[in-house]
Amino acid sequence: MELSPNFAEMHAHYAFCLVLFGRNEEALAEMRRAVDLDPLSPRFGFSSARLFFFVRQYDAALDQCRKTLELDPGSGFAHELLGDAYEKKRMQKEAIAEWSKALHLSGADEDASLLERTYAKSGFDGAVRALAQKRL
């Protein structure tokens, strides 16, 4: 880091190393540095959202996912993580919608339809269970 303090990718990777050791505040600071160095990179935006999710800052994860999707609307990973954060906040309808978008973007239209149909018919738990059974 001393040799190349403006290398955003290094700060992002270091942030995930720090979070593994429970050094969450330092991890968040490193990720902020990565995003500040390359603010238009959807990759670092997504990494930042994922880090917020890992440290259970779900509102921040939601905000960062939305910012990432502004830069890259076709990011299935961002839609999936957005769904995960909604699920943690017990916003099940929104979670299903985002997971469905992620599935459509990955080409799994059949799975997305199954998720949507089962949610409408059997609710959240039934939809998640049906998709898990199909994929296993």
N, C-alpha and C positions, 0 to 999 in steps of 0.2 A: 504494500500500500504506500510505502514511502517512496518507491520508485515511480509510481504512476498514480498519484492521488486523484486524478480526474478520469479514471477508468471506471465507468458506471457499472459494468458487469461485475467487476471485482467487489464493489460495495454491495451489490445485490447478493452475490454468493456468500459473502462474509455475514450478511444479515441472517441468512438461513443457518449458518454455523452457530451464530450467537444464540438464536432462538432455541436450538437444540440443547444448549446449556442453561436455558432458563433466563438468559440475559435479554429479556424482551425489550426493555427501553433502549438498550444499545442497538439491538437488532432493528427496531423501528427507525432509529436515527440513521443507521447505515442505509436502510432502504430509502429513506427520505433523500439522502445524499445521492443515491443512484438515480432516483426520479428527477431530482433537481438538475443533475448533469445531463440527462437526456429526457426532457419532459414530453416529447412527442413520440416516445417509443411505447407502443402498446405492450411490448414484452415486459418492460419494467413496471408499467402500470398494473399489468396482471400479477406480476410477482409481488408487488406492493399489496394488492388486494388479497392474495393468498397468505401473505404474512399477517395481515390484519385478521384474517380468518383463523389462522393458527393460534394467535394470541387472544382469541375470543372477543375481538372488537368488531362485532358483526355489522354495526352501523357504518363504521369506517370501511369495512370490506364492501358493503353495498355501494357506498359512494364511489370508491375506487373502481369497482367493476363497471359502474355506469360511465365513469370517465374513460375507462379503457374501451368500452363499446362505442363511445363517441369517436374514438380514433380508429377503431377496427370493428365495425358492426358485425362482421362475419366470424368473430371469434367464438367458436363453440365452447372453448375452455372457459371464457369469461361468462358466458351464459350458464354453464354448468355450475361454476363457483357462485354466481349470483343466486341460482336456485338453492345451493347448499346453505348460503347465508340466510335466505328467506326461510328455509326449513328450520334453521336454528332459532329464528325469531318467531316460529310457529305461524308463519304466513304461508299456509299450505297451497292455496290457490296460485299465488305468485310463484312459489317453488315449482309447482307442476308446469306452469307456463314457461318458465325459463329452462327447465330440464327438457321440455318438449322442443323448444327452439334449438337447444344444443344437439339433441338427437337428429332433428331435421338437418342441421348444418353438417353433421357428420355423415349424412346419407342414410341414417337409420329411420327412414320415414315410417316403416311398419311399427317399429318400437315406439315412436312418438305417438302414432295413432292409438296403439294399445294403451299407452299411459293416459292419454286424454280420455278415451272411451271408458276405461276402468275407473278413472277418477270421477267422471260424471255419474257412473253407475254405483260404485262401491265406496267412494271416498278416498281419502289420502292413503291410508294404510293398505287398502285393497289394491290401489294403483301401484304403489311401491312394491308390494309383494308380487303382483302379477308380472311386473317388469323383471324383478329379480329372478323369478322362476323361469321366465323365458330365456334370460341371459345365462343362467347356470345350466 
